[in-house]
């Protein structure tokens, strides 16, 4: 296969270019799980890195001969995909691990019983820590008056030549990954303990998680794999509801239900909420829409950050009643609707209007 190199996204049309975890006019090959992306059907996968790895197994894929590779943002999944195209032999040698890294990075899900789980978490925590320390946090470009598709190129240029060493010897990056790794492992232990109770509603794609305190997403979402909505109930009547990223992308492995606008649910909760704070929600096209009591407007970077890194306010609604209201809302709205693959945004909006 042709030796490849990374180019900034703005150079997409200057030469034949493969686009990873993004879309762009002029791409000779798109390898992305974004909804509606032009990824070839045989290469579709839950993660964009997974599509890249599928392509590496099919070297005759049209467009794969291009030497230039790009992405319009930096995140774990996109980075792993770009890196794999530049390092195909090493990527295929570590394919199960890289798939786990991409899934953990994007969906915040991991099977802790897998023997590769600790290695995957260390790599993701290393990427997270070095990204924040050397550059800026995810979704932090706009507040620095920079365009993500331009600013993220600096991240790729720093990480691409360094990732292989940490992949094969995580101890080299331990000083960076250890703090977040320890925080996640401690929280995962709480999630697996009697202190946490989980009530799944598989017919809705919803799971209710009751745990004492907010925890990092890697701990909170890992036991929710296979479900797409999480209602978190914390002590002190603190709550958050979230649509997972699995309903923003074209998930290949299983059917999903479309996101529903949350305005009617928020209205109902505000009727029950006597305090000054109001229930607010993000639009369905946000990568991870939240429904929560608002005390201040959260930036996108704050919404993407872990629940234990943002304020969550106490509600007057008892937890059992809140759960009942959320479950009843989705039971009414999803009645008679079958999950399926490959919803378009137009489909999703039409469902919401109905």
N, C-alpha and C positions, 0 to 999 in steps of 0.2 A: 504494500500500500504506500502511496505517496507520503513522504515526510511532510508534516504539517506544522504550521506556526499560527500563533494568535495575532489577530489584528483588532484594533478598536472598532466599535460598531459603526462609527461614522465612515469607515473605509469599506463598508459592505459592498458597494457597487464598483469599487476600483479594480476588482479581480474576482474570479469565481470563488465564492465563499460559502462555507457551511455555517448555518445559524443554529445555535444550541440554546434551548430553554428560552426562546424568544421567537418573534416573527419579524420578517422584514422583506420588503419588496426587493427582488433581485437575488435572493438566496438560491443557490443551485441545489441545496438540500436542506430541509428543515428537520431538526430532531428535537421536538418539543412536545410536552404534554399539555400545552395551553389549549383551552377550548377553541376548537375550530382550526388549529394549526395544520399546516399541510404536510404533516409527517406521513411518510408512506405507510400504508396499512400494515404490511408485514413487520414494521419497526415500531408500531405503537406499544407503549409501555406505561406503567403508572408514573414513572419518573422520566425526566428528560435524559438523565444519565443512563437509565435503563434502555432507552431508545438508541443511544450511542453504542452501548454494549451489544445490542442486537445487531446494529449495523456492522460492528467489527467482526461479527460472525458471518456476515454476508458481504464480503469485500467487492462483489460485483455490483453493489447498489449504485444506481446512477447518481452522479454528483459526489460520491465518496472520494473520487480521485482529486477533488479540489484540494489545494494546499493551504488555503486560508480558512481559519475558524474564528467565529466571533460570538458574542452574546451582548445583550443590551443592558445587563445588570449583573451584579455579583451576588450569588448565594451558594449554598453548599451543593445543591443539586446541579446547578448550571456549571459551577466550577469543576465538579467531578466529571461532567460530560465533556467539557473542553479539554481537561487534562487527559482524559482517556483517549481522545482522538490524537493527541500529541504523543501519547505513550502507549500505543495499542498493546504491545506484548506484555508489558507490566500490568496494564489494566485487565487484560484477560486472565492473567495469573491470579489477580486478586478480585475477580468479578463478584463473588458472593459478598465480600466485605464492602466493596464499593457500592453495590446495590443497597446494602444496609445503611451505609453512610448517607446516600442520597435520600432514602426514605426517612431516616431520622431527621435530616436537615429540613426537608420540606413538610412532611406530615407529622413530625414530632412523635413518631411511633417506633418502638423497638421491642423485640421479644427478648426479655432479660435472660431467658433460659438458653438462648443461642450462645454457643462458645465464642462467637465473634463479637458479641454485644459490647463487651468492655472496650475492645479495640476500636469499634465503630464510634462509641461515645467519646473516647479519647481524641480521635481524629476530628470529630465535629467540634468538640470543645476547643481544640487547638486552632481550628479555622476561625471560630467565633472570637476567641481571645485576641489572636493576632490581628484580626480585622478591626476590632474596636480600638486596640492599642496603637496601631500604626496608621489607621485611616479614619473611618467613622462607622457608626453603627448602621445596621440595615435600615433603609429608608431615611437615612440621615442626610443625604445629599441636598435636598431642597432647602433645608434650613441653613445650609452653608452656601446657598446661592450657586449651586452647581447642578448640572444635568447628570443624572445617574448613568446614562449610557456613555458619557464621556469620563466622568470621575472613576467609574468602576474599572476602567482599563488599567489604572495604576495598581489596583488590587490584583488583577490577573497577572500582571507583569512581575509582581513580587512573589505571589504564591506558586506560580507554575514551576519555576526551577527548584523550589524548596519542598514541595509536597512529597515527592517520592521518598526522600530520606526519612521523613516522619512516618509515612505509610509503612515502611519496612522496619522502622525502629522507633516506636512512639516515645520511648524514653528521651529521645533528643528534644522533644517539645514539651516535656512534662512540666517544666516551670510555668509554661503558659496554660496548659490544659488542666492542671490539677485543681485549681479553685472551683471552676464550674463543674468539673467531673465529680468532686466530692459533694458539692451542693446537690447535684442531681441524684447521686447514689443515696444520700441520706433521705431525700424526699421520696425516692422510689421505695425505700424501706417502709416509710410511713404509708405509702399507697398500698403496699402489700400486707399491711398489718391490720389487726382488728379495728384500729382507729378509723379506717376508711371503709365505707359501705358503697357499693355500686349497684344501681338498679337499671339494667338495660331494658329498652323498649325496642326490640329489633324490628317490629312492624313499622316503626317510625324512623328508624335509623338514629335514635336518640339514646343517650345514656345519662343517667343522673349520678353524679359523684358527690358523696358527702364525706368531707375530710376536714380536719380541724383548721388548717391554715392554708392560704394560697401556696402553691408549689410551682417549680419550673415546669414548662410545657413538656419537656422530655419525660418527666415523671407523671404528669397529669394525663397526657394523651396516650402513653404507651399501652395501658390496659384497655383503651377504647378502640383499638384496631378493628376495622370492619363496621364501625358506626361513624356517622358524619356530623352529629350535633352533640354538644356536651353542655349540660347544665351543672354548674359547680355550686355546691352549697357549703359554705364555710361557717365555722362557729361565729356567734355574734350576728346571725342573720345577714351575712354578707354573701352576695350572689353574683354570678356572671353566667350568661348563656353565650355560646359561640358556635357558629358554623365553621367546621374544620375546612382546611384547604383542599381536602379531598372532593369538595363540591364546587371548587373554583376551576379545577382542571378537568380534562377528559380522562377519567379513570378507566383504565383498560381491564383491570382484573375482575371487576364486579359492577353490577348496575347500582345507580344511586337515585335518590329523589331530588327534584329541583329545589333550590332555595326559595323560600317564600318571604315576601316583604314582612317586616316585623312591626309595622306601624299599628295594626289592630291589636296585637299582643301588648305593645307598649301602652296603648290607650287604656286597655283593660287593667294593667298593673298600676297605672297612674290613678285610676279610679279607686283602687284599694290602698294607695299609698298616701297617708295623711301628712307626711313631712314636706319640707320645702324642696328637697331634691326630687328630680323627675327621672323616670325611666327613659333612657335615650338609646338609639340604635344606629348602626351603620348600614349603608346601602348594600344590596345583595351582590354588587360587583366588587366590593372590597374583598381582599384576599382572605380575611378572617373576620367577618362582621361580628361585633359584640353587641349584646343587649345588657345594659347595666344601669345602676343608679349613677347619675352624673353629678359630680361635685365640681368638675372642671372639664374643659374640653381636652381630650387626649390627642396628642399628635399621632401620626401613623407609626412613628418609631416607638412611641409608648404602647400603642395597641399591639405591636408586633412583639414587644419585650415580654418577659415572663410575667404571669399574674402576681408573683411575689415581689415584682419590681414596680408596681403601680398601686395607687390607693384604691381600695374597694370599700364602699360605704355600707353601713348597716341600714336594713330596711325594716319597716314596721310589719311586713307581711311574714307570717310564720312559714318555715320551710316547707311543711307539708302542703300548705295552701298554694305556695308558689309552684311547687312541682305539679300539683293538680291543675293549675291554670295553664302551665306550659304544655303539659301532656294533652289536655283537652283541646287546646288551640291546634296542635298539629294533627290530632285525630280527626278533627272536623275538616281541616284543610286538605289532608291527604286521603280522605275517604274516597275509595274507588280509583285511586291513582296508583299505577304500578311503577316501580322503579325500572329504569332502563339506562343504557349507555348513551353517551354522545348527545346530551342535551345541548342545543345551541342557546346563546344568550337570548335570542328572540323567543325560543320556546319557553325559557324560564320566565321571561317578562310576561308572556301571554298567560302562563299558569297563574302568576301573581295577580294579573288583572281580573282573572276569573274568580 
